[in-house]
Amino acid sequence: MSCTESYVYADPKDPTFRVTVVDGGAKRNILRLLKQAGAYVRVHPLHDKAKAWMKDVDLVFVSNGPGDPAAISGVTEELKKVIGKRPMAGICLGHQLLARAIGATTYKLPFGHRGANQPVRDERTGRVYITSQNHGFAVDRESLLKAGGVVTHLHLNDETVSGFAHPEHKILAVQFHPESCPGPHDASVLLTEEFVALAKQGI
């Protein structure tokens, strides 16, 4: 369940970076791992405006959550206001919302991806991760490419998009749970290293 009011989860004396988590149903382990990475972490509900998300942070992170991303078009419109002003990252629902924010489309899968044994290949390195997933929608590849996105991760069961980047806008998102607890932990490097590096790049 997502939060209803914004709050500060972690406020270290000398943070490595500062992140807003846009909470569509964020798992506690996401926040815990960001805190372990030394981040200042502020959490906002989906209904907050982009102006609040961007205040005094280095990265806007859009969390997981249930449902059809097309049904919450208001969130997509707010995300569009952040593009080019802050680095952005997302997982699961956040991946779909960020894709829609740059102009891609999403569609309902005939069979959703459920469970902790979903094989995903990192197209940048060739490495295969076993990931945890729980979603019924996917990002359309052709519309993503047309919008300037780059496919970074591919689901090996059905070749759907499992991750994308938009280098110009400094956006990185994945369709799986890198924070998965109790496991698998193959992809946790995304939260602890790649998203941190993205935040430190700035705009």
C-alpha positions in Angstrom: 0.0 0.0 0.0 1.3 3.4 -0.9 1.7 6.3 1.6 -0.9 9.0 1.8 1.4 11.8 3.0 5.0 12.6 2.3 7.6 11.7 5.0 11.4 11.5 5.4 12.6 7.9 5.7 16.4 8.5 6.0 18.3 11.7 6.8 22.0 11.0 7.2 24.3 13.8 8.2 26.3 13.6 5.0 24.2 11.8 2.4 25.9 10.2 -0.7 22.9 11.5 -2.7 19.3 12.7 -2.2 16.3 10.8 -3.5 12.6 11.2 -3.7 10.6 8.0 -3.9 7.3 8.4 -5.7 5.4 5.7 -3.8 2.9 3.6 -5.9 3.2 0.7 -3.4 6.9 0.7 -2.6 8.4 -2.3 -0.7 10.1 -1.4 2.5 13.3 -3.1 1.3 13.6 -0.5 -1.5 13.9 2.2 1.2 16.2 0.1 3.3 18.6 -0.4 0.5 18.6 3.2 -0.5 19.3 4.1 3.2 22.2 1.5 3.3 23.7 3.3 0.2 23.9 6.4 2.3 21.0 8.3 0.7 18.7 10.9 2.1 15.3 9.4 1.3 12.0 11.3 1.1 8.8 9.4 0.2 5.9 11.0 -1.6 2.4 9.6 -2.5 1.4 9.3 -6.1 -1.0 12.2 -5.8 1.7 14.8 -4.9 2.8 17.1 -7.7 6.2 17.1 -9.5 7.3 20.3 -7.9 7.3 18.5 -4.5 9.1 15.5 -5.9 11.9 17.6 -7.3 12.6 19.8 -4.3 16.2 19.4 -3.1 16.8 16.0 -4.5 19.3 14.4 -7.0 17.1 11.6 -8.2 13.4 11.0 -8.6 12.7 7.2 -8.1 9.3 5.8 -9.1 8.4 2.7 -7.2 6.6 -0.5 -8.0 2.8 -0.8 -7.5 -0.3 -2.6 -8.8 -2.5 -2.0 -11.8 -2.6 -0.6 -15.3 -0.3 2.4 -15.8 -2.7 3.9 -18.4 -5.3 4.3 -15.6 -3.2 6.8 -13.7 -2.4 9.2 -16.5 -2.2 12.1 -14.0 1.0 10.6 -12.6 2.4 10.4 -16.1 1.7 14.0 -16.8 3.5 15.0 -13.6 6.5 12.8 -14.5 6.8 14.6 -17.8 7.4 17.8 -15.8 10.5 16.2 -14.2 12.1 15.0 -17.5 15.3 16.9 -18.2 15.3 18.5 -14.7 16.4 15.5 -12.6 17.8 12.0 -13.3 14.9 9.5 -13.0 14.8 5.8 -12.2 11.9 3.3 -11.8 11.0 -0.3 -11.2 8.0 -2.3 -12.2 5.0 0.2 -12.3 7.6 2.9 -12.2 9.2 1.4 -15.3 5.9 1.5 -17.2 5.0 5.1 -16.0 8.4 6.4 -17.0 8.1 4.8 -20.4 4.7 6.4 -20.9 6.1 9.8 -19.8 8.7 9.8 -22.6 6.0 8.9 -25.2 6.0 5.1 -25.3 2.9 2.9 -24.8 2.0 0.0 -22.6 -0.2 -3.1 -23.2 -1.7 -5.9 -21.2 0.2 -9.2 -21.3 -1.8 -12.3 -22.2 -0.1 -14.0 -19.3 1.5 -11.8 -16.6 5.0 -12.3 -15.2 4.7 -13.7 -11.7 7.2 -15.2 -9.4 10.9 -15.2 -8.4 12.3 -17.2 -11.4 12.0 -14.8 -14.3 15.1 -14.8 -16.6 16.2 -11.4 -17.8 19.3 -10.6 -19.9 21.2 -7.3 -19.6 21.6 -6.3 -23.2 24.6 -4.1 -22.3 26.7 -6.9 -20.8 25.0 -10.2 -21.8 24.6 -11.2 -18.2 21.5 -13.1 -17.3 19.7 -12.3 -14.0 17.1 -14.5 -12.3 14.6 -11.9 -11.2 11.4 -11.5 -9.2 8.4 -10.0 -11.1 4.7 -9.4 -10.5 3.0 -7.5 -13.2 0.4 -7.9 -16.0 1.5 -5.0 -18.3 4.5 -4.4 -20.5 6.1 -1.6 -22.4 5.7 -1.7 -26.2 9.2 -2.0 -27.7 8.6 -0.1 -31.0 7.0 2.9 -29.3 9.9 2.9 -26.8 12.5 3.1 -29.5 10.5 5.7 -31.4 10.5 7.8 -28.2 14.3 7.6 -28.0 14.5 4.9 -25.4 17.1 2.1 -25.5 16.2 -1.5 -24.4 18.7 -2.4 -21.7 17.0 -5.6 -20.4 15.1 -8.3 -22.2 12.8 -11.0 -20.7 14.0 -14.3 -22.1 10.7 -16.2 -21.9 8.8 -13.9 -24.2 11.3 -11.2 -25.3 9.3 -8.4 -23.7 11.1 -5.2 -22.6 12.4 -5.7 -19.0 14.4 -2.5 -18.8 15.2 0.7 -20.7 17.3 3.8 -20.6 17.0 7.2 -22.1 20.5 8.6 -22.1 19.6 12.1 -23.1 17.2 12.5 -20.2 19.2 10.3 -17.8 16.4 7.8 -17.2 16.9 4.2 -16.2 14.1 1.8 -15.4 13.5 -2.0 -15.0 10.4 -4.1 -15.0 11.6 -6.4 -12.2 12.3 -6.1 -8.4 16.0 -5.5 -7.9 15.3 -5.1 -4.2 13.7 -8.5 -4.0 13.5 -9.9 -0.5 14.0 -12.7 0.4 15.3 -13.2 -3.1 16.7 -13.7 -5.7 19.3 -11.0 -5.2 21.0 -11.1 -8.6 19.8 -7.7 -9.7 20.3 -5.8 -6.4 23.4 -4.1 -8.0 20.9 -1.8 -9.8 19.8 -0.2 -6.6 23.1 -0.2 -4.8 25.3 0.9 -7.7 23.6 1.9 -11.0 20.8 4.1 -9.6 23.3 5.7 -7.2 25.6 6.5 -10.1 22.7 7.9 -12.1 21.8 10.2 -9.2 25.4 11.5 -8.9 25.5 12.4 -12.6 23.0 15.3 -12.2 21.5 17.2 -15.1 
